[in-house]
Amino acid sequence: MVEDHTDDYKKMMNQKRFLNEIEQGIRIANREIIHKRLPALDKDTVLAFAVAIARLRARYLEAAFRAAATDKGEPLDQSEVAELRTHREAYEETKAAFEALRYSIEQGYIEVSDA
């Protein structure tokens, strides 16, 4: 019975070691690949990206309010829907990209400078 627990413990430790090695490999790969495309990030570049996303958010909300104000209880026409969708997609995609950037920084895939 003790041998069964010992074997289970060894298997569990091997799995943990395996997963740690995989995670380390993933971290190294992400750092190398992302660094080639984004070699220099600092507060100014990240804040500029955040401001660009804020502008897209504002355009999306502006388009939504404009559509709501002009609908007069009628459904939006296809061009209004298309415009609203375009603004929403642009905002949502860049917002998702910012979350990917944040995650990459948190995981140590991207180094940021203090400048």
PyMOL commands that set and color helices and strands:
alter all, ss='L'
color gray80, all
select helices_A, chain A and resi 2-37+43-70+78-106
alter helices_A, ss='H'
color red, helices_A
select strands_A, chain A and resi 41-42+112-113
alter strands_A, ss='S'
color yellow, strands_A
deselect
rebuild
show_as cartoon
